[in-house]
Amino acid sequence: MTKPMTNAAEAEGALDELRGIVEKLTALLAQETALIRAGEIRGAAAMEPAKQDLTGRLLAAGERIKANAKFILAAAPARCAALKSVQAAFGAVIQKNMMVLATAHAVSEGIVRRLSSEVTRKASPQVYGASGRATAPSPKHARPLAVSKTL
């Protein structure tokens, strides 16, 4: 359990700490978003340890603020208001990051599906049905795909 805050300097220090963490995480997510958008997946993946560290620090600082919320709001209302604007910018960066990640996921899933379909089509014999049209590849000719998750 966190120690209760007793003066305005402690409250302001806690808010400044939280603000600094949020700003660093915002910059890191913006950089990750740019890398993913540019197709630099390895570069984005290399940022994971720093992201985890900042996220852990953010959670700890957030819990400390939450435990002393009433005191902090009374002791440092101006810093609380400033923190809200930083959090709004953070939320916008998170939303943009999530959209870019979803797009990258959809694109990569589409590539894997098309590749799987092409492998299955090539493994199946090309036959014509009663209507004179080529039939769809049989699922029994499907070949598994091996995907390495190592970047």
N, C-alpha and C positions, 0 to 999 in steps of 0.2 A: 504494500500500500504506500502511496506517495505521502510525503510530509506536507501538511497544510501550509499554504503561503501566509505570511504574516505582514508583508509590507509591499508597497507599490513597486519598489525596485525589483523584487522577485517576480511579480506579475509581469512587469514590462520585459524582464529578461526572458521569461518563459515564452511570451508572445514573440519576442525578437528571434528566439531560437526556432520556434515553429515557423515563423515567416522565412527565415533563412533556409530551412530544410525544404519548404514548399517551393521556394524560388529555385533551389538547386535541382529538385526533382522535375520542376516545370522545364527547365533548360535541358535536362537529360532526356525527357520524353520528346521534346521538340526535336532534339538531335536524332533520337531513335526514329522518329516519324520521317525525318528527311532521308535517313539512310535506307529505311524500308521502301520509301517511295522511289528511291534511286536504284533499288534492287540490291543494295549492299547488305544482305541478310547476315553475313558473318560479322560485319562491323556492328550491326545492331545487337546480335547475340553476345558480342563481347562486352556490351554495356550491362548485361544482366547482373553481375555481382555488385556493381555500383548502385544499380536500381534497387536490388534487394536490401542493401545496407541503408539507403536513404528511406526506403519504405519502412523498415524496422524502426529507424529513428523517428520517422513521422508518427508511427503508431504510438511509440512511447511518449513522445512530446504531446500528442493529442490526448492521451490518457491523463497525463499530468494536468493539462489545461481543463479537461472535463471534470476532474476531481476537485478543481478549485474554481469552477466556472463563475459562481456568484461573486466570489471575492475579486476575481480578475476583471469581470465586467464593471464592478464598482470602482476598482482601483485604476484601471487603464482603459476607459471607454474609447479614447481616440485611437489607441493602438488596436483595439478590437475592430473598430471600423476599418482601419487600414488593412488589417488581416483579411477582412471579408473581400476586399477588392483583389488581393493576391489569390485568395481561394477561387474567386470567379475566373480569373485568368487561368489558374490551374485546371479548373473544370473544363474550360474551352480546349486546352491543350490535350487533356485526357480524351475528350470526345473526338477530336481530330485524329489522335493516335489510334483510337479504337476503330474509326472508319477506315484508316489506312491498313490496319491489321486485318480487318474483315475483308477488304478488297484483295489483299495479298493472299489470304486464305482461299477466297473464292477462285482466284486466278489459278493458284497452284492445284486446287482440287479439280478444276476443269482440265488442266493439263494432264493430270494423272488419269482422270476418267477417259480422256481421248486416247491416251497412250494405251491404256488397258483395252479399250475398244479396238484399237488398231492391231494390237498383238493378238487378240481373240479372232479378229477377222482374218488375219494372215494364217492363223493356225487351223482355221476351219476350211473344209473343202468348199469350193464354189459350186453350188448346185442350183438348179432352177426348179421352181415349184410347178404345179399344174397350170398356173396362170401364165407361165412363161417368164415370170420375174424371178430374180435371184432371191433366195430365202435368207432370212437373218441367220447369223452364225449361231450354232448350237451352243448352249451353255456348257455342255460336256467338253467342249474344245477350249474352254477358257483356260488361260494360263495365269498363274499367280504372278504378281509383280513384287519384287523385293525393293523396298525403299530404305535407304540409309538415312537415319535422322541426324547423323553426324554432319555438322556444318564444316 
